[in-house]
């Protein structure tokens, strides 16, 4: 009986940790900015992806090169930036407090 109860408690603790860790990955944080080419012209349709334990957050830049990526929890995020005809890049974003406003990020894409 003791082994069965201990096993159930251990599983509950493990499940609670897994759910808690994934829930911490998503949050209210956001980062935004613009994407331009080397000439300073806005680039539309740039894909920005932030993978996390439960999936991937994704957005695209608009015709003005503006983008917003929301749903980020506290911590460091790797954001992959891709667009056909340009070199892909990866940037790191750190969310310290989810409700703080981060300064807009300017991304400059380069031709291969």
Chimera marker file (.cmm) of the C-alpha trace (Angstrom):
<marker_set name="trace">
<marker id="1" x="0.000" y="0.000" z="0.000" r="1" g="1" b="0" radius="0.5"/>
<marker id="2" x="2.801" y="2.425" z="0.931" r="1" g="1" b="0" radius="0.5"/>
<marker id="3" x="4.591" y="1.823" z="-2.411" r="1" g="1" b="0" radius="0.5"/>
<marker id="4" x="1.393" y="2.459" z="-4.356" r="1" g="1" b="0" radius="0.5"/>
<marker id="5" x="0.686" y="5.753" z="-2.512" r="1" g="1" b="0" radius="0.5"/>
<marker id="6" x="4.313" y="6.898" z="-2.854" r="1" g="1" b="0" radius="0.5"/>
<marker id="7" x="4.202" y="6.102" z="-6.582" r="1" g="1" b="0" radius="0.5"/>
<marker id="8" x="1.026" y="8.160" z="-7.050" r="1" g="1" b="0" radius="0.5"/>
<marker id="9" x="2.526" y="11.101" z="-5.136" r="1" g="1" b="0" radius="0.5"/>
<marker id="10" x="5.734" y="10.931" z="-7.215" r="1" g="1" b="0" radius="0.5"/>
<marker id="11" x="3.730" y="10.966" z="-10.468" r="1" g="1" b="0" radius="0.5"/>
<marker id="12" x="1.641" y="13.909" z="-9.250" r="1" g="1" b="0" radius="0.5"/>
<marker id="13" x="4.783" y="15.861" z="-8.376" r="1" g="1" b="0" radius="0.5"/>
<marker id="14" x="6.351" y="15.115" z="-11.770" r="1" g="1" b="0" radius="0.5"/>
<marker id="15" x="3.194" y="16.091" z="-13.638" r="1" g="1" b="0" radius="0.5"/>
<marker id="16" x="2.900" y="19.273" z="-11.609" r="1" g="1" b="0" radius="0.5"/>
<marker id="17" x="6.492" y="20.192" z="-12.428" r="1" g="1" b="0" radius="0.5"/>
<marker id="18" x="6.034" y="19.541" z="-16.130" r="1" g="1" b="0" radius="0.5"/>
<marker id="19" x="2.871" y="21.599" z="-16.372" r="1" g="1" b="0" radius="0.5"/>
<marker id="20" x="4.370" y="24.384" z="-14.267" r="1" g="1" b="0" radius="0.5"/>
<marker id="21" x="7.549" y="24.586" z="-16.353" r="1" g="1" b="0" radius="0.5"/>
<marker id="22" x="5.609" y="24.792" z="-19.616" r="1" g="1" b="0" radius="0.5"/>
<marker id="23" x="3.199" y="27.359" z="-18.197" r="1" g="1" b="0" radius="0.5"/>
<marker id="24" x="6.155" y="29.561" z="-17.201" r="1" g="1" b="0" radius="0.5"/>
<marker id="25" x="7.376" y="29.589" z="-20.783" r="1" g="1" b="0" radius="0.5"/>
<marker id="26" x="4.279" y="31.393" z="-22.083" r="1" g="1" b="0" radius="0.5"/>
<marker id="27" x="3.324" y="34.693" z="-20.540" r="1" g="1" b="0" radius="0.5"/>
<marker id="28" x="2.360" y="38.312" z="-21.025" r="1" g="1" b="0" radius="0.5"/>
<marker id="29" x="5.715" y="39.582" z="-22.257" r="1" g="1" b="0" radius="0.5"/>
<marker id="30" x="6.151" y="40.951" z="-25.740" r="1" g="1" b="0" radius="0.5"/>
<marker id="31" x="8.820" y="42.345" z="-27.970" r="1" g="1" b="0" radius="0.5"/>
<marker id="32" x="8.323" y="44.463" z="-31.062" r="1" g="1" b="0" radius="0.5"/>
<marker id="33" x="10.274" y="46.358" z="-33.647" r="1" g="1" b="0" radius="0.5"/>
<marker id="34" x="11.028" y="46.762" z="-37.329" r="1" g="1" b="0" radius="0.5"/>
<marker id="35" x="12.861" y="44.796" z="-39.994" r="1" g="1" b="0" radius="0.5"/>
<marker id="36" x="14.812" y="46.630" z="-42.669" r="1" g="1" b="0" radius="0.5"/>
<marker id="37" x="17.282" y="45.676" z="-45.385" r="1" g="1" b="0" radius="0.5"/>
<marker id="38" x="20.828" y="47.046" z="-45.635" r="1" g="1" b="0" radius="0.5"/>
<marker id="39" x="19.532" y="50.126" z="-47.471" r="1" g="1" b="0" radius="0.5"/>
<marker id="40" x="17.156" y="50.871" z="-44.573" r="1" g="1" b="0" radius="0.5"/>
<marker id="41" x="13.997" y="49.937" z="-46.489" r="1" g="1" b="0" radius="0.5"/>
<marker id="42" x="11.283" y="48.020" z="-44.585" r="1" g="1" b="0" radius="0.5"/>
<marker id="43" x="11.004" y="44.296" z="-45.314" r="1" g="1" b="0" radius="0.5"/>
<marker id="44" x="7.553" y="42.707" z="-45.160" r="1" g="1" b="0" radius="0.5"/>
<marker id="45" x="6.752" y="39.034" z="-44.680" r="1" g="1" b="0" radius="0.5"/>
<marker id="46" x="9.744" y="38.335" z="-42.433" r="1" g="1" b="0" radius="0.5"/>
<marker id="47" x="8.977" y="35.347" z="-40.187" r="1" g="1" b="0" radius="0.5"/>
<marker id="48" x="9.964" y="35.595" z="-36.520" r="1" g="1" b="0" radius="0.5"/>
<marker id="49" x="9.720" y="32.386" z="-34.468" r="1" g="1" b="0" radius="0.5"/>
<marker id="50" x="10.325" y="31.802" z="-30.764" r="1" g="1" b="0" radius="0.5"/>
<marker id="51" x="10.305" y="28.077" z="-29.956" r="1" g="1" b="0" radius="0.5"/>
<marker id="52" x="9.360" y="26.954" z="-26.442" r="1" g="1" b="0" radius="0.5"/>
<marker id="53" x="8.640" y="23.662" z="-24.690" r="1" g="1" b="0" radius="0.5"/>
<marker id="54" x="5.020" y="23.435" z="-25.867" r="1" g="1" b="0" radius="0.5"/>
<marker id="55" x="5.376" y="24.764" z="-29.415" r="1" g="1" b="0" radius="0.5"/>
<marker id="56" x="6.430" y="27.897" z="-31.254" r="1" g="1" b="0" radius="0.5"/>
<marker id="57" x="5.296" y="31.506" z="-31.077" r="1" g="1" b="0" radius="0.5"/>
<marker id="58" x="5.329" y="33.061" z="-34.539" r="1" g="1" b="0" radius="0.5"/>
<marker id="59" x="4.639" y="36.376" z="-36.244" r="1" g="1" b="0" radius="0.5"/>
<marker id="60" x="5.399" y="38.166" z="-39.533" r="1" g="1" b="0" radius="0.5"/>
<marker id="61" x="6.441" y="41.715" z="-40.315" r="1" g="1" b="0" radius="0.5"/>
<marker id="62" x="3.922" y="43.909" z="-42.130" r="1" g="1" b="0" radius="0.5"/>
<marker id="63" x="4.430" y="46.169" z="-45.170" r="1" g="1" b="0" radius="0.5"/>
<marker id="64" x="6.103" y="48.783" z="-42.938" r="1" g="1" b="0" radius="0.5"/>
<marker id="65" x="8.498" y="46.126" z="-41.602" r="1" g="1" b="0" radius="0.5"/>
<marker id="66" x="6.817" y="46.318" z="-38.199" r="1" g="1" b="0" radius="0.5"/>
<marker id="67" x="6.286" y="43.216" z="-36.070" r="1" g="1" b="0" radius="0.5"/>
<marker id="68" x="5.114" y="42.215" z="-32.587" r="1" g="1" b="0" radius="0.5"/>
<marker id="69" x="5.764" y="38.898" z="-30.872" r="1" g="1" b="0" radius="0.5"/>
<marker id="70" x="3.611" y="38.348" z="-27.785" r="1" g="1" b="0" radius="0.5"/>
<marker id="71" x="3.012" y="35.566" z="-25.297" r="1" g="1" b="0" radius="0.5"/>
<marker id="72" x="6.565" y="35.499" z="-23.917" r="1" g="1" b="0" radius="0.5"/>
<marker id="73" x="7.197" y="34.452" z="-20.332" r="1" g="1" b="0" radius="0.5"/>
<marker id="74" x="10.075" y="35.599" z="-18.157" r="1" g="1" b="0" radius="0.5"/>
<marker id="75" x="13.530" y="34.466" z="-19.179" r="1" g="1" b="0" radius="0.5"/>
<marker id="76" x="15.733" y="34.331" z="-22.233" r="1" g="1" b="0" radius="0.5"/>
<marker id="77" x="14.175" y="33.597" z="-25.619" r="1" g="1" b="0" radius="0.5"/>
<marker id="78" x="15.826" y="32.682" z="-28.889" r="1" g="1" b="0" radius="0.5"/>
<marker id="79" x="14.036" y="34.356" z="-31.805" r="1" g="1" b="0" radius="0.5"/>
<marker id="80" x="14.727" y="33.006" z="-35.295" r="1" g="1" b="0" radius="0.5"/>
<marker id="81" x="14.353" y="35.556" z="-38.106" r="1" g="1" b="0" radius="0.5"/>
<marker id="82" x="13.937" y="34.319" z="-41.691" r="1" g="1" b="0" radius="0.5"/>
<marker id="83" x="12.969" y="35.660" z="-45.113" r="1" g="1" b="0" radius="0.5"/>
<marker id="84" x="13.711" y="34.186" z="-48.545" r="1" g="1" b="0" radius="0.5"/>
<marker id="85" x="16.520" y="36.110" z="-50.242" r="1" g="1" b="0" radius="0.5"/>
<marker id="86" x="18.141" y="37.153" z="-46.933" r="1" g="1" b="0" radius="0.5"/>
<marker id="87" x="20.556" y="35.509" z="-44.503" r="1" g="1" b="0" radius="0.5"/>
<marker id="88" x="18.681" y="33.987" z="-41.536" r="1" g="1" b="0" radius="0.5"/>
<marker id="89" x="19.617" y="35.247" z="-38.105" r="1" g="1" b="0" radius="0.5"/>
<marker id="90" x="18.916" y="34.438" z="-34.489" r="1" g="1" b="0" radius="0.5"/>
<marker id="91" x="18.594" y="37.013" z="-31.733" r="1" g="1" b="0" radius="0.5"/>
<marker id="92" x="18.214" y="36.635" z="-27.992" r="1" g="1" b="0" radius="0.5"/>
<marker id="93" x="15.502" y="38.477" z="-26.106" r="1" g="1" b="0" radius="0.5"/>
<marker id="94" x="15.353" y="38.602" z="-22.322" r="1" g="1" b="0" radius="0.5"/>
<marker id="95" x="12.031" y="39.191" z="-20.591" r="1" g="1" b="0" radius="0.5"/>
<marker id="96" x="12.685" y="40.351" z="-17.024" r="1" g="1" b="0" radius="0.5"/>
<marker id="97" x="9.196" y="41.530" z="-16.093" r="1" g="1" b="0" radius="0.5"/>
<marker id="98" x="6.363" y="40.477" z="-18.354" r="1" g="1" b="0" radius="0.5"/>
<marker id="99" x="4.475" y="43.762" z="-18.182" r="1" g="1" b="0" radius="0.5"/>
<marker id="100" x="7.492" y="46.014" z="-18.786" r="1" g="1" b="0" radius="0.5"/>
<marker id="101" x="7.761" y="47.616" z="-22.214" r="1" g="1" b="0" radius="0.5"/>
<marker id="102" x="10.952" y="46.722" z="-24.024" r="1" g="1" b="0" radius="0.5"/>
<marker id="103" x="12.569" y="49.170" z="-26.395" r="1" g="1" b="0" radius="0.5"/>
<marker id="104" x="11.675" y="48.391" z="-30.029" r="1" g="1" b="0" radius="0.5"/>
<marker id="105" x="14.221" y="46.163" z="-31.751" r="1" g="1" b="0" radius="0.5"/>
<marker id="106" x="15.545" y="47.103" z="-35.190" r="1" g="1" b="0" radius="0.5"/>
<marker id="107" x="16.601" y="44.098" z="-37.242" r="1" g="1" b="0" radius="0.5"/>
<marker id="108" x="18.764" y="44.613" z="-40.315" r="1" g="1" b="0" radius="0.5"/>
<marker id="109" x="18.641" y="41.728" z="-42.808" r="1" g="1" b="0" radius="0.5"/>
<marker id="110" x="21.549" y="41.139" z="-45.167" r="1" g="1" b="0" radius="0.5"/>
<marker id="111" x="21.632" y="39.524" z="-48.591" r="1" g="1" b="0" radius="0.5"/>
<marker id="112" x="23.587" y="36.245" z="-48.835" r="1" g="1" b="0" radius="0.5"/>
<link id1="1" id2="2" r="1" g="1" b="0" radius="0.2"/>
<link id1="2" id2="3" r="1" g="1" b="0" radius="0.2"/>
<link id1="3" id2="4" r="1" g="1" b="0" radius="0.2"/>
<link id1="4" id2="5" r="1" g="1" b="0" radius="0.2"/>
<link id1="5" id2="6" r="1" g="1" b="0" radius="0.2"/>
<link id1="6" id2="7" r="1" g="1" b="0" radius="0.2"/>
<link id1="7" id2="8" r="1" g="1" b="0" radius="0.2"/>
<link id1="8" id2="9" r="1" g="1" b="0" radius="0.2"/>
<link id1="9" id2="10" r="1" g="1" b="0" radius="0.2"/>
<link id1="10" id2="11" r="1" g="1" b="0" radius="0.2"/>
<link id1="11" id2="12" r="1" g="1" b="0" radius="0.2"/>
<link id1="12" id2="13" r="1" g="1" b="0" radius="0.2"/>
<link id1="13" id2="14" r="1" g="1" b="0" radius="0.2"/>
<link id1="14" id2="15" r="1" g="1" b="0" radius="0.2"/>
<link id1="15" id2="16" r="1" g="1" b="0" radius="0.2"/>
<link id1="16" id2="17" r="1" g="1" b="0" radius="0.2"/>
<link id1="17" id2="18" r="1" g="1" b="0" radius="0.2"/>
<link id1="18" id2="19" r="1" g="1" b="0" radius="0.2"/>
<link id1="19" id2="20" r="1" g="1" b="0" radius="0.2"/>
<link id1="20" id2="21" r="1" g="1" b="0" radius="0.2"/>
<link id1="21" id2="22" r="1" g="1" b="0" radius="0.2"/>
<link id1="22" id2="23" r="1" g="1" b="0" radius="0.2"/>
<link id1="23" id2="24" r="1" g="1" b="0" radius="0.2"/>
<link id1="24" id2="25" r="1" g="1" b="0" radius="0.2"/>
<link id1="25" id2="26" r="1" g="1" b="0" radius="0.2"/>
<link id1="26" id2="27" r="1" g="1" b="0" radius="0.2"/>
<link id1="27" id2="28" r="1" g="1" b="0" radius="0.2"/>
<link id1="28" id2="29" r="1" g="1" b="0" radius="0.2"/>
<link id1="29" id2="30" r="1" g="1" b="0" radius="0.2"/>
<link id1="30" id2="31" r="1" g="1" b="0" radius="0.2"/>
<link id1="31" id2="32" r="1" g="1" b="0" radius="0.2"/>
<link id1="32" id2="33" r="1" g="1" b="0" radius="0.2"/>
<link id1="33" id2="34" r="1" g="1" b="0" radius="0.2"/>
<link id1="34" id2="35" r="1" g="1" b="0" radius="0.2"/>
<link id1="35" id2="36" r="1" g="1" b="0" radius="0.2"/>
<link id1="36" id2="37" r="1" g="1" b="0" radius="0.2"/>
<link id1="37" id2="38" r="1" g="1" b="0" radius="0.2"/>
<link id1="38" id2="39" r="1" g="1" b="0" radius="0.2"/>
<link id1="39" id2="40" r="1" g="1" b="0" radius="0.2"/>
<link id1="40" id2="41" r="1" g="1" b="0" radius="0.2"/>
<link id1="41" id2="42" r="1" g="1" b="0" radius="0.2"/>
<link id1="42" id2="43" r="1" g="1" b="0" radius="0.2"/>
<link id1="43" id2="44" r="1" g="1" b="0" radius="0.2"/>
<link id1="44" id2="45" r="1" g="1" b="0" radius="0.2"/>
<link id1="45" id2="46" r="1" g="1" b="0" radius="0.2"/>
<link id1="46" id2="47" r="1" g="1" b="0" radius="0.2"/>
<link id1="47" id2="48" r="1" g="1" b="0" radius="0.2"/>
<link id1="48" id2="49" r="1" g="1" b="0" radius="0.2"/>
<link id1="49" id2="50" r="1" g="1" b="0" radius="0.2"/>
<link id1="50" id2="51" r="1" g="1" b="0" radius="0.2"/>
<link id1="51" id2="52" r="1" g="1" b="0" radius="0.2"/>
<link id1="52" id2="53" r="1" g="1" b="0" radius="0.2"/>
<link id1="53" id2="54" r="1" g="1" b="0" radius="0.2"/>
<link id1="54" id2="55" r="1" g="1" b="0" radius="0.2"/>
<link id1="55" id2="56" r="1" g="1" b="0" radius="0.2"/>
<link id1="56" id2="57" r="1" g="1" b="0" radius="0.2"/>
<link id1="57" id2="58" r="1" g="1" b="0" radius="0.2"/>
<link id1="58" id2="59" r="1" g="1" b="0" radius="0.2"/>
<link id1="59" id2="60" r="1" g="1" b="0" radius="0.2"/>
<link id1="60" id2="61" r="1" g="1" b="0" radius="0.2"/>
<link id1="61" id2="62" r="1" g="1" b="0" radius="0.2"/>
<link id1="62" id2="63" r="1" g="1" b="0" radius="0.2"/>
<link id1="63" id2="64" r="1" g="1" b="0" radius="0.2"/>
<link id1="64" id2="65" r="1" g="1" b="0" radius="0.2"/>
<link id1="65" id2="66" r="1" g="1" b="0" radius="0.2"/>
<link id1="66" id2="67" r="1" g="1" b="0" radius="0.2"/>
<link id1="67" id2="68" r="1" g="1" b="0" radius="0.2"/>
<link id1="68" id2="69" r="1" g="1" b="0" radius="0.2"/>
<link id1="69" id2="70" r="1" g="1" b="0" radius="0.2"/>
<link id1="70" id2="71" r="1" g="1" b="0" radius="0.2"/>
<link id1="71" id2="72" r="1" g="1" b="0" radius="0.2"/>
<link id1="72" id2="73" r="1" g="1" b="0" radius="0.2"/>
<link id1="73" id2="74" r="1" g="1" b="0" radius="0.2"/>
<link id1="74" id2="75" r="1" g="1" b="0" radius="0.2"/>
<link id1="75" id2="76" r="1" g="1" b="0" radius="0.2"/>
<link id1="76" id2="77" r="1" g="1" b="0" radius="0.2"/>
<link id1="77" id2="78" r="1" g="1" b="0" radius="0.2"/>
<link id1="78" id2="79" r="1" g="1" b="0" radius="0.2"/>
<link id1="79" id2="80" r="1" g="1" b="0" radius="0.2"/>
<link id1="80" id2="81" r="1" g="1" b="0" radius="0.2"/>
<link id1="81" id2="82" r="1" g="1" b="0" radius="0.2"/>
<link id1="82" id2="83" r="1" g="1" b="0" radius="0.2"/>
<link id1="83" id2="84" r="1" g="1" b="0" radius="0.2"/>
<link id1="84" id2="85" r="1" g="1" b="0" radius="0.2"/>
<link id1="85" id2="86" r="1" g="1" b="0" radius="0.2"/>
<link id1="86" id2="87" r="1" g="1" b="0" radius="0.2"/>
<link id1="87" id2="88" r="1" g="1" b="0" radius="0.2"/>
<link id1="88" id2="89" r="1" g="1" b="0" radius="0.2"/>
<link id1="89" id2="90" r="1" g="1" b="0" radius="0.2"/>
<link id1="90" id2="91" r="1" g="1" b="0" radius="0.2"/>
<link id1="91" id2="92" r="1" g="1" b="0" radius="0.2"/>
<link id1="92" id2="93" r="1" g="1" b="0" radius="0.2"/>
<link id1="93" id2="94" r="1" g="1" b="0" radius="0.2"/>
<link id1="94" id2="95" r="1" g="1" b="0" radius="0.2"/>
<link id1="95" id2="96" r="1" g="1" b="0" radius="0.2"/>
<link id1="96" id2="97" r="1" g="1" b="0" radius="0.2"/>
<link id1="97" id2="98" r="1" g="1" b="0" radius="0.2"/>
<link id1="98" id2="99" r="1" g="1" b="0" radius="0.2"/>
<link id1="99" id2="100" r="1" g="1" b="0" radius="0.2"/>
<link id1="100" id2="101" r="1" g="1" b="0" radius="0.2"/>
<link id1="101" id2="102" r="1" g="1" b="0" radius="0.2"/>
<link id1="102" id2="103" r="1" g="1" b="0" radius="0.2"/>
<link id1="103" id2="104" r="1" g="1" b="0" radius="0.2"/>
<link id1="104" id2="105" r="1" g="1" b="0" radius="0.2"/>
<link id1="105" id2="106" r="1" g="1" b="0" radius="0.2"/>
<link id1="106" id2="107" r="1" g="1" b="0" radius="0.2"/>
<link id1="107" id2="108" r="1" g="1" b="0" radius="0.2"/>
<link id1="108" id2="109" r="1" g="1" b="0" radius="0.2"/>
<link id1="109" id2="110" r="1" g="1" b="0" radius="0.2"/>
<link id1="110" id2="111" r="1" g="1" b="0" radius="0.2"/>
<link id1="111" id2="112" r="1" g="1" b="0" radius="0.2"/>
</marker_set>
